[in-house]
Amino acid sequence: MTAPPVLVSPSRLLDHRLEQLVAAELARLARRAPALADDHLDLVEASLQQIINRLLPARGRASAPPEAVAALFDLECV
């Protein structure tokens, strides 16, 4: 018996995609500049998160109509 598909809100899908982008960027930076200490990478991560929050406030994402967020960011409900 298979479980029914779980619907995920577009704002949550967007949050997940943003988390993936930040993780990928940090991994790329760590590969290209292996001498960077963890505290430097933490600062980069915090800065990226500030940029994201300024461009796409979480409160706005959460309160936007799901279809608007999905259309704006080309997301699909799963």
PDB file of N, CA, C and O in Angstrom:
ATOM      1  N   MET A   1       0.848  -1.169   0.000  1.00  0.00           N
ATOM      2  CA  MET A   1       0.000   0.000   0.000  1.00  0.00           C
ATOM      3  C   MET A   1       0.896   1.236   0.000  1.00  0.00           C
ATOM      4  O   MET A   1       1.822   1.336   0.805  1.00  0.00           O
ATOM      5  N   THR A   2       0.626   2.152  -0.884  1.00  0.00           N
ATOM      6  CA  THR A   2       1.424   3.369  -0.955  1.00  0.00           C
ATOM      7  C   THR A   2       0.705   4.502  -0.247  1.00  0.00           C
ATOM      8  O   THR A   2      -0.523   4.590  -0.245  1.00  0.00           O
ATOM      9  N   ALA A   3       1.501   5.357   0.348  1.00  0.00           N
ATOM     10  CA  ALA A   3       0.937   6.506   1.048  1.00  0.00           C
ATOM     11  C   ALA A   3       0.505   7.555   0.026  1.00  0.00           C
ATOM     12  O   ALA A   3       1.125   7.684  -1.030  1.00  0.00           O
ATOM     13  N   PRO A   4      -0.545   8.298   0.330  1.00  0.00           N
ATOM     14  CA  PRO A   4      -0.961   9.353  -0.590  1.00  0.00           C
ATOM     15  C   PRO A   4       0.115  10.437  -0.662  1.00  0.00           C
ATOM     16  O   PRO A   4       0.823  10.670   0.318  1.00  0.00           O
ATOM     17  N   PRO A   5       0.242  11.095  -1.808  1.00  0.00           N
ATOM     18  CA  PRO A   5       1.262  12.144  -1.915  1.00  0.00           C
ATOM     19  C   PRO A   5       0.986  13.275  -0.931  1.00  0.00           C
ATOM     20  O   PRO A   5      -0.164  13.645  -0.692  1.00  0.00           O
ATOM     21  N   VAL A   6       2.038  13.804  -0.381  1.00  0.00           N
ATOM     22  CA  VAL A   6       1.930  14.896   0.574  1.00  0.00           C
ATOM     23  C   VAL A   6       2.045  16.212  -0.197  1.00  0.00           C
ATOM     24  O   VAL A   6       2.989  16.414  -0.960  1.00  0.00           O
ATOM     25  N   LEU A   7       1.083  17.094   0.012  1.00  0.00           N
ATOM     26  CA  LEU A   7       1.137  18.396  -0.635  1.00  0.00           C
ATOM     27  C   LEU A   7       2.054  19.310   0.161  1.00  0.00           C
ATOM     28  O   LEU A   7       1.937  19.420   1.381  1.00  0.00           O
ATOM     29  N   VAL A   8       2.958  19.956  -0.541  1.00  0.00           N
ATOM     30  CA  VAL A   8       3.888  20.882   0.079  1.00  0.00           C
ATOM     31  C   VAL A   8       3.572  22.266  -0.462  1.00  0.00           C
ATOM     32  O   VAL A   8       3.396  22.446  -1.667  1.00  0.00           O
ATOM     33  N   SER A   9       3.501  23.232   0.423  1.00  0.00           N
ATOM     34  CA  SER A   9       3.154  24.579  -0.011  1.00  0.00           C
ATOM     35  C   SER A   9       4.258  25.150  -0.887  1.00  0.00           C
ATOM     36  O   SER A   9       5.432  24.839  -0.690  1.00  0.00           O
ATOM     37  N   PRO A  10       3.886  25.988  -1.859  1.00  0.00           N
ATOM     38  CA  PRO A  10       4.903  26.610  -2.712  1.00  0.00           C
ATOM     39  C   PRO A  10       5.936  27.405  -1.924  1.00  0.00           C
ATOM     40  O   PRO A  10       7.108  27.425  -2.301  1.00  0.00           O
ATOM     41  N   SER A  11       5.530  28.062  -0.838  1.00  0.00           N
ATOM     42  CA  SER A  11       6.517  28.820  -0.059  1.00  0.00           C
ATOM     43  C   SER A  11       7.536  27.870   0.576  1.00  0.00           C
ATOM     44  O   SER A  11       8.715  28.207   0.680  1.00  0.00           O
ATOM     45  N   ARG A  12       7.090  26.694   0.996  1.00  0.00           N
ATOM     46  CA  ARG A  12       8.022  25.695   1.560  1.00  0.00           C
ATOM     47  C   ARG A  12       8.939  25.151   0.470  1.00  0.00           C
ATOM     48  O   ARG A  12      10.126  24.936   0.714  1.00  0.00           O
ATOM     49  N   LEU A  13       8.405  24.926  -0.731  1.00  0.00           N
ATOM     50  CA  LEU A  13       9.237  24.490  -1.847  1.00  0.00           C
ATOM     51  C   LEU A  13      10.297  25.546  -2.159  1.00  0.00           C
ATOM     52  O   LEU A  13      11.453  25.218  -2.425  1.00  0.00           O
ATOM     53  N   LEU A  14       9.893  26.802  -2.124  1.00  0.00           N
ATOM     54  CA  LEU A  14      10.833  27.886  -2.378  1.00  0.00           C
ATOM     55  C   LEU A  14      11.905  27.925  -1.290  1.00  0.00           C
ATOM     56  O   LEU A  14      13.089  28.072  -1.595  1.00  0.00           O
ATOM     57  N   ASP A  15      11.506  27.795  -0.039  1.00  0.00           N
ATOM     58  CA  ASP A  15      12.485  27.763   1.053  1.00  0.00           C
ATOM     59  C   ASP A  15      13.490  26.636   0.848  1.00  0.00           C
ATOM     60  O   ASP A  15      14.692  26.819   1.045  1.00  0.00           O
ATOM     61  N   HIS A  16      12.992  25.480   0.453  1.00  0.00           N
ATOM     62  CA  HIS A  16      13.865  24.323   0.219  1.00  0.00           C
ATOM     63  C   HIS A  16      14.834  24.606  -0.929  1.00  0.00           C
ATOM     64  O   HIS A  16      16.020  24.288  -0.838  1.00  0.00           O
ATOM     65  N   ARG A  17      14.330  25.199  -2.002  1.00  0.00           N
ATOM     66  CA  ARG A  17      15.185  25.522  -3.138  1.00  0.00           C
ATOM     67  C   ARG A  17      16.252  26.538  -2.736  1.00  0.00           C
ATOM     68  O   ARG A  17      17.403  26.418  -3.155  1.00  0.00           O
ATOM     69  N   LEU A  18      15.894  27.520  -1.943  1.00  0.00           N
ATOM     70  CA  LEU A  18      16.859  28.515  -1.479  1.00  0.00           C
ATOM     71  C   LEU A  18      17.920  27.870  -0.582  1.00  0.00           C
ATOM     72  O   LEU A  18      19.099  28.211  -0.674  1.00  0.00           O
ATOM     73  N   GLU A  19      17.507  26.945   0.278  1.00  0.00           N
ATOM     74  CA  GLU A  19      18.461  26.229   1.123  1.00  0.00           C
ATOM     75  C   GLU A  19      19.452  25.451   0.266  1.00  0.00           C
ATOM     76  O   GLU A  19      20.646  25.417   0.561  1.00  0.00           O
ATOM     77  N   GLN A  20      18.950  24.828  -0.795  1.00  0.00           N
ATOM     78  CA  GLN A  20      19.822  24.078  -1.699  1.00  0.00           C
ATOM     79  C   GLN A  20      20.814  25.002  -2.400  1.00  0.00           C
ATOM     80  O   GLN A  20      21.987  24.660  -2.548  1.00  0.00           O
ATOM     81  N   LEU A  21      20.347  26.169  -2.829  1.00  0.00           N
ATOM     82  CA  LEU A  21      21.230  27.121  -3.495  1.00  0.00           C
ATOM     83  C   LEU A  21      22.340  27.610  -2.570  1.00  0.00           C
ATOM     84  O   LEU A  21      23.498  27.705  -2.978  1.00  0.00           O
ATOM     85  N   VAL A  22      21.989  27.919  -1.334  1.00  0.00           N
ATOM     86  CA  VAL A  22      22.986  28.376  -0.368  1.00  0.00           C
ATOM     87  C   VAL A  22      23.991  27.259  -0.098  1.00  0.00           C
ATOM     88  O   VAL A  22      25.197  27.506  -0.080  1.00  0.00           O
ATOM     89  N   ALA A  23      23.514  26.045   0.110  1.00  0.00           N
ATOM     90  CA  ALA A  23      24.418  24.915   0.373  1.00  0.00           C
ATOM     91  C   ALA A  23      25.354  24.681  -0.809  1.00  0.00           C
ATOM     92  O   ALA A  23      26.542  24.421  -0.617  1.00  0.00           O
ATOM     93  N   ALA A  24      24.831  24.772  -2.018  1.00  0.00           N
ATOM     94  CA  ALA A  24      25.662  24.574  -3.211  1.00  0.00           C
ATOM     95  C   ALA A  24      26.712  25.671  -3.330  1.00  0.00           C
ATOM     96  O   ALA A  24      27.858  25.401  -3.688  1.00  0.00           O
ATOM     97  N   GLU A  25      26.326  26.894  -3.033  1.00  0.00           N
ATOM     98  CA  GLU A  25      27.277  28.001  -3.111  1.00  0.00           C
ATOM     99  C   GLU A  25      28.370  27.859  -2.057  1.00  0.00           C
ATOM    100  O   GLU A  25      29.538  28.117  -2.344  1.00  0.00           O
ATOM    101  N   LEU A  26      28.011  27.456  -0.854  1.00  0.00           N
ATOM    102  CA  LEU A  26      29.014  27.255   0.194  1.00  0.00           C
ATOM    103  C   LEU A  26      29.963  26.112  -0.169  1.00  0.00           C
ATOM    104  O   LEU A  26      31.165  26.203   0.079  1.00  0.00           O
ATOM    105  N   ALA A  27      29.437  25.054  -0.747  1.00  0.00           N
ATOM    106  CA  ALA A  27      30.283  23.936  -1.171  1.00  0.00           C
ATOM    107  C   ALA A  27      31.239  24.382  -2.276  1.00  0.00           C
ATOM    108  O   ALA A  27      32.415  24.018  -2.266  1.00  0.00           O
ATOM    109  N   ARG A  28      30.740  25.163  -3.219  1.00  0.00           N
ATOM    110  CA  ARG A  28      31.578  25.667  -4.305  1.00  0.00           C
ATOM    111  C   ARG A  28      32.681  26.558  -3.749  1.00  0.00           C
ATOM    112  O   ARG A  28      33.839  26.446  -4.152  1.00  0.00           O
ATOM    113  N   LEU A  29      32.324  27.435  -2.832  1.00  0.00           N
ATOM    114  CA  LEU A  29      33.299  28.331  -2.233  1.00  0.00           C
ATOM    115  C   LEU A  29      34.355  27.545  -1.454  1.00  0.00           C
ATOM    116  O   LEU A  29      35.541  27.868  -1.525  1.00  0.00           O
ATOM    117  N   ALA A  30      33.942  26.536  -0.727  1.00  0.00           N
ATOM    118  CA  ALA A  30      34.881  25.718   0.042  1.00  0.00           C
ATOM    119  C   ALA A  30      35.846  24.971  -0.887  1.00  0.00           C
ATOM    120  O   ALA A  30      37.018  24.791  -0.556  1.00  0.00           O
ATOM    121  N   ARG A  31      35.352  24.543  -2.035  1.00  0.00           N
ATOM    122  CA  ARG A  31      36.228  23.866  -3.001  1.00  0.00           C
ATOM    123  C   ARG A  31      37.227  24.841  -3.626  1.00  0.00           C
ATOM    124  O   ARG A  31      38.402  24.515  -3.795  1.00  0.00           O
ATOM    125  N   ARG A  32      36.751  26.025  -3.962  1.00  0.00           N
ATOM    126  CA  ARG A  32      37.603  26.993  -4.655  1.00  0.00           C
ATOM    127  C   ARG A  32      38.573  27.708  -3.711  1.00  0.00           C
ATOM    128  O   ARG A  32      39.632  28.167  -4.140  1.00  0.00           O
ATOM    129  N   ALA A  33      38.223  27.799  -2.459  1.00  0.00           N
ATOM    130  CA  ALA A  33      39.081  28.475  -1.479  1.00  0.00           C
ATOM    131  C   ALA A  33      39.175  27.606  -0.221  1.00  0.00           C
ATOM    132  O   ALA A  33      38.602  27.942   0.815  1.00  0.00           O
ATOM    133  N   PRO A  34      39.905  26.483  -0.321  1.00  0.00           N
ATOM    134  CA  PRO A  34      39.947  25.546   0.812  1.00  0.00           C
ATOM    135  C   PRO A  34      40.588  26.121   2.072  1.00  0.00           C
ATOM    136  O   PRO A  34      40.424  25.554   3.153  1.00  0.00           O
ATOM    137  N   ALA A  35      41.307  27.223   1.958  1.00  0.00           N
ATOM    138  CA  ALA A  35      41.937  27.811   3.139  1.00  0.00           C
ATOM    139  C   ALA A  35      40.947  28.587   4.006  1.00  0.00           C
ATOM    140  O   ALA A  35      41.280  28.970   5.128  1.00  0.00           O
ATOM    141  N   LEU A  36      39.735  28.824   3.501  1.00  0.00           N
ATOM    142  CA  LEU A  36      38.744  29.553   4.293  1.00  0.00           C
ATOM    143  C   LEU A  36      38.350  28.727   5.514  1.00  0.00           C
ATOM    144  O   LEU A  36      38.066  27.534   5.416  1.00  0.00           O
ATOM    145  N   ALA A  37      38.340  29.381   6.639  1.00  0.00           N
ATOM    146  CA  ALA A  37      37.952  28.710   7.878  1.00  0.00           C
ATOM    147  C   ALA A  37      36.431  28.613   7.962  1.00  0.00           C
ATOM    148  O   ALA A  37      35.708  29.315   7.254  1.00  0.00           O
ATOM    149  N   ASP A  38      35.971  27.744   8.826  1.00  0.00           N
ATOM    150  CA  ASP A  38      34.529  27.562   9.005  1.00  0.00           C
ATOM    151  C   ASP A  38      33.833  28.855   9.403  1.00  0.00           C
ATOM    152  O   ASP A  38      32.703  29.106   8.983  1.00  0.00           O
ATOM    153  N   ASP A  39      34.502  29.682  10.215  1.00  0.00           N
ATOM    154  CA  ASP A  39      33.854  30.927  10.624  1.00  0.00           C
ATOM    155  C   ASP A  39      33.663  31.871   9.438  1.00  0.00           C
ATOM    156  O   ASP A  39      32.697  32.634   9.409  1.00  0.00           O
ATOM    157  N   HIS A  40      34.569  31.830   8.462  1.00  0.00           N
ATOM    158  CA  HIS A  40      34.380  32.632   7.255  1.00  0.00           C
ATOM    159  C   HIS A  40      33.194  32.118   6.434  1.00  0.00           C
ATOM    160  O   HIS A  40      32.391  32.898   5.922  1.00  0.00           O
ATOM    161  N   LEU A  41      33.103  30.796   6.319  1.00  0.00           N
ATOM    162  CA  LEU A  41      31.967  30.216   5.592  1.00  0.00           C
ATOM    163  C   LEU A  41      30.657  30.519   6.310  1.00  0.00           C
ATOM    164  O   LEU A  41      29.631  30.741   5.667  1.00  0.00           O
ATOM    165  N   ASP A  42      30.688  30.527   7.633  1.00  0.00           N
ATOM    166  CA  ASP A  42      29.486  30.882   8.399  1.00  0.00           C
ATOM    167  C   ASP A  42      29.056  32.317   8.111  1.00  0.00           C
ATOM    168  O   ASP A  42      27.864  32.606   8.004  1.00  0.00           O
ATOM    169  N   LEU A  43      30.041  33.219   7.986  1.00  0.00           N
ATOM    170  CA  LEU A  43      29.729  34.614   7.658  1.00  0.00           C
ATOM    171  C   LEU A  43      29.127  34.731   6.258  1.00  0.00           C
ATOM    172  O   LEU A  43      28.190  35.498   6.038  1.00  0.00           O
ATOM    173  N   VAL A  44      29.673  33.968   5.321  1.00  0.00           N
ATOM    174  CA  VAL A  44      29.125  33.976   3.962  1.00  0.00           C
ATOM    175  C   VAL A  44      27.696  33.453   3.985  1.00  0.00           C
ATOM    176  O   VAL A  44      26.812  34.029   3.350  1.00  0.00           O
ATOM    177  N   GLU A  45      27.465  32.373   4.707  1.00  0.00           N
ATOM    178  CA  GLU A  45      26.117  31.815   4.797  1.00  0.00           C
ATOM    179  C   GLU A  45      25.147  32.827   5.407  1.00  0.00           C
ATOM    180  O   GLU A  45      24.033  32.993   4.910  1.00  0.00           O
ATOM    181  N   ALA A  46      25.559  33.494   6.468  1.00  0.00           N
ATOM    182  CA  ALA A  46      24.698  34.499   7.103  1.00  0.00           C
ATOM    183  C   ALA A  46      24.418  35.652   6.145  1.00  0.00           C
ATOM    184  O   ALA A  46      23.299  36.164   6.090  1.00  0.00           O
ATOM    185  N   SER A  47      25.428  36.056   5.398  1.00  0.00           N
ATOM    186  CA  SER A  47      25.238  37.144   4.434  1.00  0.00           C
ATOM    187  C   SER A  47      24.273  36.734   3.326  1.00  0.00           C
ATOM    188  O   SER A  47      23.401  37.511   2.938  1.00  0.00           O
ATOM    189  N   LEU A  48      24.430  35.528   2.823  1.00  0.00           N
ATOM    190  CA  LEU A  48      23.504  35.042   1.789  1.00  0.00           C
ATOM    191  C   LEU A  48      22.078  35.002   2.326  1.00  0.00           C
ATOM    192  O   LEU A  48      21.134  35.364   1.624  1.00  0.00           O
ATOM    193  N   GLN A  49      21.925  34.563   3.569  1.00  0.00           N
ATOM    194  CA  GLN A  49      20.586  34.496   4.163  1.00  0.00           C
ATOM    195  C   GLN A  49      19.987  35.888   4.320  1.00  0.00           C
ATOM    196  O   GLN A  49      18.785  36.068   4.121  1.00  0.00           O
ATOM    197  N   GLN A  50      20.806  36.875   4.675  1.00  0.00           N
ATOM    198  CA  GLN A  50      20.316  38.253   4.782  1.00  0.00           C
ATOM    199  C   GLN A  50      19.857  38.772   3.428  1.00  0.00           C
ATOM    200  O   GLN A  50      18.827  39.438   3.331  1.00  0.00           O
ATOM    201  N   ILE A  51      20.613  38.470   2.390  1.00  0.00           N
ATOM    202  CA  ILE A  51      20.235  38.898   1.037  1.00  0.00           C
ATOM    203  C   ILE A  51      18.904  38.269   0.650  1.00  0.00           C
ATOM    204  O   ILE A  51      18.015  38.953   0.143  1.00  0.00           O
ATOM    205  N   ILE A  52      18.768  36.983   0.884  1.00  0.00           N
ATOM    206  CA  ILE A  52      17.519  36.284   0.557  1.00  0.00           C
ATOM    207  C   ILE A  52      16.356  36.901   1.322  1.00  0.00           C
ATOM    208  O   ILE A  52      15.297  37.160   0.749  1.00  0.00           O
ATOM    209  N   ASN A  53      16.555  37.136   2.616  1.00  0.00           N
ATOM    210  CA  ASN A  53      15.470  37.683   3.432  1.00  0.00           C
ATOM    211  C   ASN A  53      15.080  39.096   3.018  1.00  0.00           C
ATOM    212  O   ASN A  53      13.920  39.487   3.151  1.00  0.00           O
ATOM    213  N   ARG A  54      16.037  39.853   2.520  1.00  0.00           N
ATOM    214  CA  ARG A  54      15.710  41.208   2.045  1.00  0.00           C
ATOM    215  C   ARG A  54      14.979  41.164   0.710  1.00  0.00           C
ATOM    216  O   ARG A  54      14.065  41.952   0.466  1.00  0.00           O
ATOM    217  N   LEU A  55      15.386  40.236  -0.154  1.00  0.00           N
ATOM    218  CA  LEU A  55      14.740  40.129  -1.462  1.00  0.00           C
ATOM    219  C   LEU A  55      13.388  39.422  -1.388  1.00  0.00           C
ATOM    220  O   LEU A  55      12.441  39.792  -2.083  1.00  0.00           O
ATOM    221  N   LEU A  56      13.315  38.403  -0.538  1.00  0.00           N
ATOM    222  CA  LEU A  56      12.115  37.576  -0.430  1.00  0.00           C
ATOM    223  C   LEU A  56      11.762  37.361   1.037  1.00  0.00           C
ATOM    224  O   LEU A  56      12.017  36.283   1.573  1.00  0.00           O
ATOM    225  N   PRO A  57      11.185  38.355   1.696  1.00  0.00           N
ATOM    226  CA  PRO A  57      10.879  38.190   3.123  1.00  0.00           C
ATOM    227  C   PRO A  57      10.018  36.946   3.384  1.00  0.00           C
ATOM    228  O   PRO A  57       9.041  36.693   2.680  1.00  0.00           O
ATOM    229  N   ALA A  58      10.400  36.184   4.401  1.00  0.00           N
ATOM    230  CA  ALA A  58       9.686  34.953   4.732  1.00  0.00           C
ATOM    231  C   ALA A  58       8.216  35.225   5.018  1.00  0.00           C
ATOM    232  O   ALA A  58       7.347  34.440   4.638  1.00  0.00           O
ATOM    233  N   ARG A  59       7.943  36.334   5.685  1.00  0.00           N
ATOM    234  CA  ARG A  59       6.554  36.680   6.013  1.00  0.00           C
ATOM    235  C   ARG A  59       5.748  36.865   4.729  1.00  0.00           C
ATOM    236  O   ARG A  59       4.601  36.426   4.643  1.00  0.00           O
ATOM    237  N   GLY A  60       6.346  37.511   3.739  1.00  0.00           N
ATOM    238  CA  GLY A  60       5.665  37.707   2.460  1.00  0.00           C
ATOM    239  C   GLY A  60       5.451  36.407   1.720  1.00  0.00           C
ATOM    240  O   GLY A  60       4.402  36.195   1.112  1.00  0.00           O
ATOM    241  N   ARG A  61       6.444  35.536   1.770  1.00  0.00           N
ATOM    242  CA  ARG A  61       6.301  34.230   1.110  1.00  0.00           C
ATOM    243  C   ARG A  61       5.193  33.425   1.760  1.00  0.00           C
ATOM    244  O   ARG A  61       4.396  32.784   1.074  1.00  0.00           O
ATOM    245  N   ALA A  62       5.142  33.460   3.075  1.00  0.00           N
ATOM    246  CA  ALA A  62       4.156  32.660   3.800  1.00  0.00           C
ATOM    247  C   ALA A  62       2.739  33.178   3.604  1.00  0.00           C
ATOM    248  O   ALA A  62       1.788  32.396   3.598  1.00  0.00           O
ATOM    249  N   SER A  63       2.588  34.501   3.443  1.00  0.00           N
ATOM    250  CA  SER A  63       1.239  35.058   3.332  1.00  0.00           C
ATOM    251  C   SER A  63       0.770  35.225   1.889  1.00  0.00           C
ATOM    252  O   SER A  63      -0.394  35.547   1.653  1.00  0.00           O
ATOM    253  N   ALA A  64       1.659  35.010   0.926  1.00  0.00           N
ATOM    254  CA  ALA A  64       1.273  35.148  -0.482  1.00  0.00           C
ATOM    255  C   ALA A  64       0.377  33.981  -0.885  1.00  0.00           C
ATOM    256  O   ALA A  64       0.528  32.871  -0.373  1.00  0.00           O
ATOM    257  N   PRO A  65      -0.548  34.230  -1.796  1.00  0.00           N
ATOM    258  CA  PRO A  65      -1.375  33.125  -2.275  1.00  0.00           C
ATOM    259  C   PRO A  65      -0.484  32.043  -2.893  1.00  0.00           C
ATOM    260  O   PRO A  65       0.431  32.362  -3.652  1.00  0.00           O
ATOM    261  N   PRO A  66      -0.737  30.783  -2.582  1.00  0.00           N
ATOM    262  CA  PRO A  66       0.132  29.709  -3.084  1.00  0.00           C
ATOM    263  C   PRO A  66       0.332  29.732  -4.595  1.00  0.00           C
ATOM    264  O   PRO A  66       1.435  29.486  -5.083  1.00  0.00           O
ATOM    265  N   GLU A  67      -0.733  30.025  -5.330  1.00  0.00           N
ATOM    266  CA  GLU A  67      -0.587  30.027  -6.786  1.00  0.00           C
ATOM    267  C   GLU A  67       0.309  31.166  -7.266  1.00  0.00           C
ATOM    268  O   GLU A  67       0.959  31.035  -8.303  1.00  0.00           O
ATOM    269  N   ALA A  68       0.356  32.272  -6.539  1.00  0.00           N
ATOM    270  CA  ALA A  68       1.227  33.387  -6.912  1.00  0.00           C
ATOM    271  C   ALA A  68       2.684  33.025  -6.704  1.00  0.00           C
ATOM    272  O   ALA A  68       3.524  33.313  -7.557  1.00  0.00           O
ATOM    273  N   VAL A  69       2.997  32.392  -5.566  1.00  0.00           N
ATOM    274  CA  VAL A  69       4.363  31.980  -5.303  1.00  0.00           C
ATOM    275  C   VAL A  69       4.790  30.921  -6.319  1.00  0.00           C
ATOM    276  O   VAL A  69       5.900  30.975  -6.848  1.00  0.00           O
ATOM    277  N   ALA A  70       3.912  29.966  -6.588  1.00  0.00           N
ATOM    278  CA  ALA A  70       4.227  28.897  -7.542  1.00  0.00           C
ATOM    279  C   ALA A  70       4.487  29.469  -8.924  1.00  0.00           C
ATOM    280  O   ALA A  70       5.435  29.060  -9.594  1.00  0.00           O
ATOM    281  N   ALA A  71       3.664  30.403  -9.357  1.00  0.00           N
ATOM    282  CA  ALA A  71       3.829  30.991 -10.689  1.00  0.00           C
ATOM    283  C   ALA A  71       5.075  31.857 -10.765  1.00  0.00           C
ATOM    284  O   ALA A  71       5.798  31.821 -11.761  1.00  0.00           O
ATOM    285  N   LEU A  72       5.326  32.623  -9.737  1.00  0.00           N
ATOM    286  CA  LEU A  72       6.468  33.529  -9.736  1.00  0.00           C
ATOM    287  C   LEU A  72       7.782  32.772  -9.785  1.00  0.00           C
ATOM    288  O   LEU A  72       8.716  33.188 -10.470  1.00  0.00           O
ATOM    289  N   PHE A  73       7.859  31.660  -9.063  1.00  0.00           N
ATOM    290  CA  PHE A  73       9.111  30.937  -8.978  1.00  0.00           C
ATOM    291  C   PHE A  73       9.082  29.599  -9.707  1.00  0.00           C
ATOM    292  O   PHE A  73       9.975  28.774  -9.515  1.00  0.00           O
ATOM    293  N   ASP A  74       8.089  29.376 -10.525  1.00  0.00           N
ATOM    294  CA  ASP A  74       7.996  28.168 -11.329  1.00  0.00           C
ATOM    295  C   ASP A  74       8.120  26.915 -10.464  1.00  0.00           C
ATOM    296  O   ASP A  74       8.919  26.022 -10.747  1.00  0.00           O
ATOM    297  N   LEU A  75       7.313  26.868  -9.408  1.00  0.00           N
ATOM    298  CA  LEU A  75       7.322  25.739  -8.488  1.00  0.00           C
ATOM    299  C   LEU A  75       6.098  24.873  -8.738  1.00  0.00           C
ATOM    300  O   LEU A  75       5.069  25.346  -9.220  1.00  0.00           O
ATOM    301  N   GLU A  76       6.227  23.615  -8.408  1.00  0.00           N
ATOM    302  CA  GLU A  76       5.099  22.696  -8.516  1.00  0.00           C
ATOM    303  C   GLU A  76       4.797  22.139  -7.126  1.00  0.00           C
ATOM    304  O   GLU A  76       5.704  21.836  -6.351  1.00  0.00           O
ATOM    305  N   CYS A  77       3.526  22.014  -6.833  1.00  0.00           N
ATOM    306  CA  CYS A  77       3.138  21.360  -5.577  1.00  0.00           C
ATOM    307  C   CYS A  77       3.373  19.867  -5.738  1.00  0.00           C
ATOM    308  O   CYS A  77       3.014  19.282  -6.759  1.00  0.00           O
ATOM    309  N   VAL A  78       3.965  19.264  -4.747  1.00  0.00           N
ATOM    310  CA  VAL A  78       4.271  17.830  -4.814  1.00  0.00           C
ATOM    311  C   VAL A  78       3.284  17.084  -3.947  1.00  0.00           C
ATOM    312  O   VAL A  78       3.350  15.858  -3.851  1.00  0.00           O
TER     313      VAL A  78
END
